[in-house]
Amino acid sequence: MEDGTIIIGNKPFMNYVNAVVMSFTTKDLINVSIKANGKNISKAISVINVSKKLLNNTFKVDKMDIGSIPFKNKKGKNIQVPTIKISSVRQDNFL
């Protein structure tokens, strides 16, 4: 994680939830972003939802960017892989 950005990959789900929670509490960050590609997009959305519940809705989703990036698959074919970036911000009257 760098500058409040968490990249969702193949680690266990709760590792990412803990990273979000720790970013807002222990690291006292105001903005935290989550990035994911392809099959990990649904995991990113779930991480945000579970984190919000654990922190009693003390942050909100500020912005979501969706797009795609070019990628060459194992067969050498150029494909487009979907991407998402979810930016969240701590609400001032909490934490």
KEKOL-670252 format. One line per field, with one value per atom (N, C-alpha, C): residue number from 1; atom name; x, y, z. Coordinates in steps of 0.02 Angstrom, whole numbers. Layout:
seq <- (NUM;...) $
atom <- (CA;...) $
px <- (X;...) $
py <- (Y;...) $
pz <- (Z;...) $
This chain:
seq <- (1;1;1;2;2;2;3;3;3;4;4;4;5;5;5;6;6;6;7;7;7;8;8;8;9;9;9;10;10;10;11;11;11;12;12;12;13;13;13;14;14;14;15;15;15;16;16;16;17;17;17;18;18;18;19;19;19;20;20;20;21;21;21;22;22;22;23;23;23;24;24;24;25;25;25;26;26;26;27;27;27;28;28;28;29;29;29;30;30;30;31;31;31;32;32;32;33;33;33;34;34;34;35;35;35;36;36;36;37;37;37;38;38;38;39;39;39;40;40;40;41;41;41;42;42;42;43;43;43;44;44;44;45;45;45;46;46;46;47;47;47;48;48;48;49;49;49;50;50;50;51;51;51;52;52;52;53;53;53;54;54;54;55;55;55;56;56;56;57;57;57;58;58;58;59;59;59;60;60;60;61;61;61;62;62;62;63;63;63;64;64;64;65;65;65;66;66;66;67;67;67;68;68;68;69;69;69;70;70;70;71;71;71;72;72;72;73;73;73;74;74;74;75;75;75;76;76;76;77;77;77;78;78;78;79;79;79;80;80;80;81;81;81;82;82;82;83;83;83;84;84;84;85;85;85;86;86;86;87;87;87;88;88;88;89;89;89;90;90;90;91;91;91;92;92;92;93;93;93;94;94;94;95;95;95) $
atom <- (N;CA;C;N;CA;C;N;CA;C;N;CA;C;N;CA;C;N;CA;C;N;CA;C;N;CA;C;N;CA;C;N;CA;C;N;CA;C;N;CA;C;N;CA;C;N;CA;C;N;CA;C;N;CA;C;N;CA;C;N;CA;C;N;CA;C;N;CA;C;N;CA;C;N;CA;C;N;CA;C;N;CA;C;N;CA;C;N;CA;C;N;CA;C;N;CA;C;N;CA;C;N;CA;C;N;CA;C;N;CA;C;N;CA;C;N;CA;C;N;CA;C;N;CA;C;N;CA;C;N;CA;C;N;CA;C;N;CA;C;N;CA;C;N;CA;C;N;CA;C;N;CA;C;N;CA;C;N;CA;C;N;CA;C;N;CA;C;N;CA;C;N;CA;C;N;CA;C;N;CA;C;N;CA;C;N;CA;C;N;CA;C;N;CA;C;N;CA;C;N;CA;C;N;CA;C;N;CA;C;N;CA;C;N;CA;C;N;CA;C;N;CA;C;N;CA;C;N;CA;C;N;CA;C;N;CA;C;N;CA;C;N;CA;C;N;CA;C;N;CA;C;N;CA;C;N;CA;C;N;CA;C;N;CA;C;N;CA;C;N;CA;C;N;CA;C;N;CA;C;N;CA;C;N;CA;C;N;CA;C;N;CA;C;N;CA;C;N;CA;C;N;CA;C;N;CA;C;N;CA;C;N;CA;C;N;CA;C;N;CA;C;N;CA;C;N;CA;C;N;CA;C) $
px <- (43;0;45;28;67;19;27;-15;-89;-108;-178;-208;-167;-193;-183;-236;-234;-251;-207;-218;-243;-302;-334;-304;-283;-254;-281;-236;-256;-248;-231;-226;-296;-299;-365;-404;-469;-515;-504;-499;-494;-428;-377;-315;-329;-369;-385;-432;-480;-524;-483;-437;-394;-351;-328;-288;-329;-391;-434;-447;-466;-481;-419;-361;-300;-280;-293;-277;-317;-381;-422;-412;-393;-388;-315;-273;-204;-163;-168;-128;-161;-223;-260;-264;-271;-278;-348;-354;-419;-447;-403;-423;-390;-430;-405;-435;-394;-417;-403;-448;-441;-441;-392;-388;-393;-427;-433;-442;-422;-429;-466;-502;-533;-575;-558;-598;-596;-550;-545;-589;-625;-669;-724;-754;-808;-780;-718;-686;-675;-655;-644;-708;-763;-827;-847;-837;-853;-808;-745;-698;-723;-745;-771;-833;-879;-941;-929;-887;-872;-835;-788;-750;-796;-844;-892;-932;-952;-990;-947;-885;-840;-825;-823;-808;-872;-929;-993;-1006;-993;-1005;-971;-910;-872;-834;-841;-814;-864;-855;-901;-862;-893;-863;-869;-813;-811;-815;-783;-779;-762;-791;-773;-755;-697;-675;-672;-703;-699;-668;-637;-605;-579;-531;-500;-428;-388;-318;-304;-260;-243;-199;-208;-171;-164;-108;-97;-106;-154;-168;-116;-125;-77;-70;-123;-122;-93;-74;-45;-96;-159;-212;-218;-225;-235;-308;-317;-384;-386;-446;-456;-478;-443;-459;-492;-552;-586;-548;-553;-520;-570;-556;-596;-550;-565;-532;-588;-590;-641;-606;-622;-593;-642;-618;-660;-629;-672;-649;-681;-640;-665;-710;-764;-810;-782;-781;-747;-772;-835;-863;-854;-816;-805;-731;-717;-648;-613) $
py <- (-59;0;62;109;170;229;278;338;322;274;258;220;188;149;75;37;-35;-69;-114;-150;-220;-236;-300;-354;-409;-465;-531;-579;-646;-662;-613;-625;-637;-663;-674;-608;-613;-557;-511;-541;-501;-462;-482;-443;-373;-370;-306;-264;-297;-262;-232;-272;-246;-188;-190;-135;-71;-76;-16;11;-34;-13;19;-11;15;82;90;153;211;198;251;262;210;216;228;177;182;232;232;278;346;351;414;449;408;437;464;514;542;510;494;463;395;346;279;257;232;208;134;100;29;20;-17;-31;-106;-125;-196;-204;-261;-278;-344;-351;-415;-447;-509;-549;-522;-478;-450;-389;-367;-309;-322;-380;-394;-398;-422;-424;-354;-308;-238;-206;-218;-191;-220;-284;-316;-290;-278;-251;-183;-140;-75;-82;-125;-134;-161;-211;-240;-190;-153;-103;-48;-27;24;-1;-64;-91;-95;-117;-122;-54;-3;65;106;73;105;164;154;205;271;268;329;355;322;347;333;369;360;353;321;315;384;411;478;476;426;424;353;332;268;280;254;259;188;179;114;123;72;75;7;7;-56;-42;-94;-89;-144;-130;-182;-234;-297;-352;-407;-440;-495;-560;-601;-663;-717;-776;-831;-854;-844;-864;-809;-753;-698;-650;-659;-616;-554;-496;-434;-430;-419;-413;-351;-332;-276;-305;-287;-310;-252;-263;-210;-190;-126;-101;-58;-51;-7;25;87;122;153;134;160;205;268;317;330;325;338;392;426;481;476;489;489;549;538;593;629;695;736;727;714;710;642;597;531;519;464;442;498) $
pz <- (0;0;0;-42;-47;-53;-10;-11;-8;33;40;-17;-59;-114;-100;-105;-93;-159;-181;-243;-226;-250;-234;-279;-248;-285;-259;-249;-230;-155;-115;-43;-14;47;78;85;77;78;138;198;259;263;228;226;198;147;115;159;191;238;294;322;375;352;290;263;259;239;236;306;351;420;452;444;474;442;378;345;374;388;416;491;526;599;621;614;639;600;534;492;486;510;512;443;391;324;313;271;255;192;144;81;73;54;38;-28;-72;-137;-144;-178;-192;-268;-293;-365;-376;-430;-447;-522;-547;-618;-624;-679;-697;-643;-628;-580;-509;-494;-426;-414;-465;-457;-405;-408;-359;-288;-281;-215;-189;-233;-213;-186;-220;-198;-131;-122;-58;-2;-16;34;58;13;32;76;56;93;163;170;236;279;249;287;314;273;295;355;353;410;472;465;523;554;512;537;546;549;562;515;451;400;413;439;454;393;336;274;219;163;108;43;-5;-71;-104;-123;-152;-228;-258;-331;-352;-409;-439;-512;-530;-600;-628;-686;-719;-787;-811;-876;-896;-940;-960;-981;-978;-998;-1049;-1097;-1145;-1112;-1132;-1103;-1155;-1155;-1202;-1163;-1184;-1147;-1164;-1135;-1144;-1216;-1254;-1325;-1370;-1340;-1378;-1407;-1390;-1415;-1372;-1403;-1367;-1344;-1278;-1249;-1205;-1186;-1140;-1072;-1019;-952;-915;-886;-850;-786;-768;-708;-668;-604;-562;-510;-494;-439;-397;-334;-288;-238;-240;-194;-138;-76;-19;25;61;103;172;222;291;301;336;351;411;409;459;531;539;606;639;606;634;646;678;692;725) $
